[in-house]
């Protein structure tokens, strides 16, 4: 499928004046098969929708989603089990002894004491799951720039990602997010334990993540697209 996508891109690139990539990593991959200009524009989100909620509102939302009071909830979002690293996330969760649970959006499977598969959910329900989670985990083997990471950051939810995720270009490790260089479960377990057991560290990452998302909101993204379109069309 990946190679088919490249062939499709190659066939259409000859008609383009400017290519847009959602991360530097994607830009570097495109350089292998085109000499045309590639501009990086990061994904942006609506930070008026994805925003912090009060503790009172969070309790209400958790109750509506049947979250247990004594459990920390980790969120995984993705449609491809292998590429998105679901196996890594599950094995990392299983190594934690405290009450912790992984919610998986985008996939179906057999629920157990560690994992709940929620399938495809959209709109407000998805937003509420993000806002009620304690951490978003993205141990992907490759991911251009998952919008869900920015949605979590906008909601003040710390993210733990692999070194293969494009959003790492916006992350200063242990400041506004956590980047795991060795994509193995034990290292995610260590980072989860450190984050969930240190309230001041958690609050810092939450605050800085929100600031980063605001700096990369949809208006910033659209402004950059607008400049390129006007330049290409010579307005």
SESE-173785 format. One record per residue (C-alpha): residue number from 1; chain; y negated, z, x. Coordinates in pm, 1 decimal. Layout:
! SESE-173785
 num chaine        v        w        u
 NUM      A        Y        Z        X
...
! end
This chain:
! SESE-173785
 num chaine        v        w        u
   1      A      0.0      0.0      0.0
   2      A   -238.6     85.6    287.0
   3      A   -177.7   -246.6    462.3
   4      A   -214.5   -433.2    132.4
   5      A   -551.6   -264.4     90.1
   6      A   -658.8   -374.4    438.9
   7      A   -559.5   -736.3    365.7
   8      A   -759.4   -721.6     42.8
   9      A  -1061.7   -583.9    227.4
  10      A  -1036.5   -846.8    499.6
  11      A  -1034.8  -1118.3    237.6
  12      A  -1357.0   -992.7     79.5
  13      A  -1549.2   -880.8    386.1
  14      A  -1658.1  -1236.1    465.2
  15      A  -1877.8  -1226.2    154.2
  16      A  -2049.7   -899.7    254.7
  17      A  -2373.3   -838.4    440.3
  18      A  -2320.5   -465.7    484.9
  19      A  -2015.8   -242.4    450.0
  20      A  -2032.5    121.1    340.1
  21      A  -1787.6    387.6    457.0
  22      A  -1763.4    740.4    315.2
  23      A  -1709.0    894.2    660.2
  24      A  -1732.9    810.1   1030.0
  25      A  -1355.3    818.2   1043.6
  26      A  -1335.7    540.3    783.5
  27      A  -1608.7    348.4    966.7
  28      A  -1409.4    358.4   1289.8
  29      A  -1099.6    227.1   1111.3
  30      A  -1295.1    -65.8    965.5
  31      A  -1418.4   -160.2   1312.0
  32      A  -1065.5   -269.0   1395.6
  33      A  -1090.6   -568.1   1161.9
  34      A  -1458.9   -650.2   1118.5
  35      A  -1767.1   -693.0   1335.0
  36      A  -2004.0   -658.4   1040.7
  37      A  -2238.2   -363.3   1008.8
  38      A  -2080.9    -51.1    860.8
  39      A  -2307.0    225.0    725.3
  40      A  -2178.4    576.9    660.0
  41      A  -2284.5    734.2    330.7
  42      A  -2111.6   1058.5    242.9
  43      A  -1999.9   1124.7   -113.1
  44      A  -2240.2   1331.1   -320.5
  45      A  -2199.9   1555.8   -624.0
  46      A  -2411.4   1693.3   -905.6
  47      A  -2492.7   2041.9   -777.8
  48      A  -2635.5   2134.1  -1116.8
  49      A  -2282.6   2101.9  -1256.4
  50      A  -2090.3   2231.2   -956.5
  51      A  -2269.8   2558.4   -893.5
  52      A  -2208.3   2928.9   -853.2
  53      A  -2136.9   3131.8  -1164.5
  54      A  -2207.2   3500.3  -1218.1
  55      A  -1925.0   3748.4  -1175.4
  56      A  -1933.6   3817.9  -1548.5
  57      A  -1899.9   3446.4  -1628.3
  58      A  -1621.5   3409.3  -1373.5
  59      A  -1423.9   3689.3  -1539.3
  60      A  -1468.1   3519.0  -1876.1
  61      A  -1352.6   3182.9  -1739.2
  62      A  -1052.9   3338.4  -1563.6
  63      A   -948.9   3504.4  -1887.9
  64      A   -973.8   3171.4  -2072.6
  65      A   -747.4   3010.1  -1809.7
  66      A   -496.3   3299.2  -1815.4
  67      A   -562.8   3400.8  -1456.2
  68      A   -411.8   3735.9  -1358.1
  69      A   -663.2   4000.2  -1252.5
  70      A   -464.5   4117.0   -948.9
  71      A   -404.5   3768.2   -801.9
  72      A   -603.1   3546.1   -564.2
  73      A   -594.8   3181.2   -665.8
  74      A   -586.5   2892.2   -419.5
  75      A   -660.9   2542.6   -548.7
  76      A   -504.7   2214.3   -435.2
  77      A   -624.2   1880.7   -578.4
  78      A   -449.0   1551.4   -510.8
  79      A   -219.7   1278.2   -642.2
  80      A     -5.1   1210.1   -335.7
  81      A    222.3   1497.6   -234.0
  82      A    285.1   1382.5    122.0
  83      A    -49.5   1238.6    226.5
  84      A   -239.2   1529.3     69.6
  85      A     -6.2   1779.8    241.3
  86      A    118.2   1969.5    -63.3
  87      A    426.9   2083.9    129.7
  88      A    200.9   2241.2    391.4
  89      A     -3.7   2421.5    126.3
  90      A    303.5   2559.9    -51.5
  91      A    466.5   2683.1    268.8
  92      A    140.4   2845.0    377.3
  93      A    112.4   3029.7     44.9
  94      A    471.4   3152.9     60.3
  95      A    405.1   3324.7    392.7
  96      A    137.5   3549.6    239.9
  97      A    270.6   3881.7    113.6
  98      A    -21.0   3979.3   -110.3
  99      A    -57.5   3857.3   -468.8
 100      A   -155.3   3492.5   -430.9
 101      A    -93.3   3178.4   -634.0
 102      A   -142.9   2806.6   -578.7
 103      A   -276.8   2591.1   -863.3
 104      A   -208.5   2219.3   -818.9
 105      A   -427.1   1967.0  -1001.8
 106      A   -319.0   1603.6  -1013.0
 107      A     57.1   1644.5   -982.4
 108      A    346.0   1762.1  -1197.1
 109      A    643.8   1967.9  -1085.6
 110      A    845.4   2280.4  -1152.9
 111      A    635.4   2595.1  -1174.5
 112      A    749.0   2909.9   -995.2
 113      A    608.7   3244.6   -882.5
 114      A    402.9   3073.6   -611.1
 115      A    290.0   2745.3   -765.8
 116      A    162.5   2611.8  -1099.3
 117      A    146.5   2235.6  -1151.2
 118      A   -137.1   2150.5  -1388.4
 119      A   -104.4   1770.9  -1391.8
 120      A   -411.5   1560.6  -1460.7
 121      A   -702.8   1760.7  -1598.5
 122      A  -1058.2   1640.9  -1632.7
 123      A  -1412.9   1728.4  -1722.9
 124      A  -1503.4   2090.5  -1799.2
 125      A  -1150.6   2224.2  -1757.9
 126      A  -1128.5   2090.6  -1403.7
 127      A  -1474.4   2227.4  -1326.1
 128      A  -1369.9   2569.7  -1455.0
 129      A  -1055.0   2572.4  -1241.0
 130      A  -1268.2   2500.4   -935.3
 131      A  -1521.4   2772.3  -1019.1
 132      A  -1248.5   3030.9  -1083.4
 133      A  -1056.3   2965.0   -763.5
 134      A  -1093.8   3177.4   -452.3
 135      A  -1031.8   2899.1   -200.8
 136      A   -973.8   2523.6   -203.3
 137      A   -711.8   2406.3     44.7
 138      A   -681.6   2045.7    168.9
 139      A   -415.1   2015.6    441.9
 140      A   -414.5   1635.5    420.4
 141      A   -239.8   1412.3    669.5
 142      A   -520.0   1162.1    602.0
 143      A   -811.2   1174.3    359.5
 144      A  -1125.8    962.5    377.9
 145      A  -1360.3   1207.6    201.6
 146      A  -1213.1   1392.3    -99.3
 147      A  -1488.9   1459.4   -351.5
 148      A  -1305.6   1777.0   -459.3
 149      A  -1396.6   1946.4   -130.3
 150      A  -1766.0   1896.1   -198.4
 151      A  -1722.9   2004.5   -561.0
 152      A  -1570.8   2331.5   -440.6
 153      A  -1846.1   2381.6   -184.1
 154      A  -2109.8   2321.0   -449.5
 155      A  -1943.0   2590.7   -659.8
 156      A  -1956.6   2834.4   -368.6
 157      A  -1580.3   2817.2   -311.9
 158      A  -1482.0   2822.2     58.3
 159      A  -1265.7   2533.6    175.7
 160      A   -985.8   2522.1    431.1
 161      A   -915.0   2166.5    542.3
 162      A   -715.7   1980.3    803.0
 163      A   -871.7   1794.4   1093.6
 164      A   -774.7   1471.8    913.2
 165      A  -1016.9   1513.9    622.3
 166      A  -1343.3   1317.8    635.8
 167      A  -1555.6   1603.5    503.0
 168      A  -1494.9   1781.7    835.7
 169      A  -1798.3   1584.0    957.6
 170      A  -2013.3   1816.4    744.3
 171      A  -1830.2   2133.9    846.4
 172      A  -1919.6   2373.6   1122.4
 173      A  -1598.4   2570.0   1163.8
 174      A  -1611.1   2932.5   1042.2
 175      A  -1969.1   2877.3    922.9
 176      A  -1962.5   2665.7    605.9
 177      A  -1589.0   2598.4    593.6
 178      A  -1268.7   2619.3    793.9
 179      A  -1109.7   2328.0    980.9
 180      A   -747.3   2371.0   1090.9
 181      A   -671.7   2162.4   1399.5
 182      A   -294.0   2206.9   1394.6
 183      A   -170.0   2086.3   1056.7
 184      A    111.6   2338.4   1015.8
 185      A    158.4   2603.8    741.7
 186      A    133.6   2907.7    971.2
 187      A   -223.7   2820.2   1072.5
 188      A   -334.1   2790.5    709.0
 189      A   -166.7   3124.3    636.6
 190      A   -365.1   3283.5    919.6
 191      A   -694.6   3137.3    795.5
 192      A   -626.2   3238.6    434.9
 193      A   -546.3   3595.5    536.8
 194      A   -857.8   3617.7    749.9
 195      A  -1079.1   3476.4    475.0
 196      A   -939.2   3671.9    180.7
 197      A   -938.9   4003.4    365.9
 198      A  -1294.6   3988.2    497.2
 199      A  -1555.8   4006.2    220.5
 200      A  -1860.8   3947.1    442.3
 201      A  -1696.6   3644.9    606.4
 202      A  -1600.4   3511.0    262.4
 203      A  -1955.0   3555.5    128.9
 204      A  -2103.0   3378.9    432.0
 205      A  -1877.4   3074.7    395.7
 206      A  -1942.9   3065.9     21.7
 207      A  -2321.0   3070.2     68.0
 208      A  -2328.4   2814.3    349.6
 209      A  -2086.2   2584.6    166.7
 210      A  -2321.3   2576.3   -132.0
 211      A  -2618.6   2492.4     92.3
 212      A  -2424.1   2207.8    255.7
 213      A  -2332.8   2062.0    -84.3
 214      A  -2696.1   2072.8   -198.0
 215      A  -2799.3   1881.5    115.1
 216      A  -2540.1   1618.2     24.5
 217      A  -2593.2   1598.8   -350.4
 218      A  -2563.2   1281.8   -558.3
 219      A  -2938.6   1211.9   -545.8
 220      A  -2928.4   1202.9   -165.3
 221      A  -2627.7    971.0   -181.7
 222      A  -2784.9    737.5   -440.8
 223      A  -3109.7    716.0   -243.7
 224      A  -2916.0    593.6     60.7
 225      A  -2729.5    335.6   -146.9
 226      A  -3058.1    219.6   -300.6
 227      A  -3211.7    158.6     43.6
 228      A  -2917.6    -52.3    152.7
 229      A  -2910.4   -254.4   -169.4
 230      A  -3283.2   -329.1   -141.6
 231      A  -3247.3   -427.3    221.9
 232      A  -2952.0   -658.7    154.8
 233      A  -3118.9   -813.8   -150.6
 234      A  -3455.3   -818.1     33.8
 235      A  -3654.2   -643.1   -237.7
! end
